[in-house]
């Protein structure tokens, strides 16, 4: 018996757009010298917004930030400083 792929597992257009933006932001951050990367969450949000040329909605920026945390690319340490793991 052949199983059918569930459409529930297919990413929506919005999820695909967020994933693409996440990859772009991640590659951008990897290209920045470690000492020059945004050190706080507020500065990282501003960096992402500027990278998106102020055209990305706040919701997308928050989703990208959440994805960076979820995938372990960033974490918050003492004094709310960000650590990067890539």
Beta strands, then each sheet from edge to edge (+ up, - down):
strand 1: 74-76
strand 2: 82-84
sheet 1: 1+ 2-
end
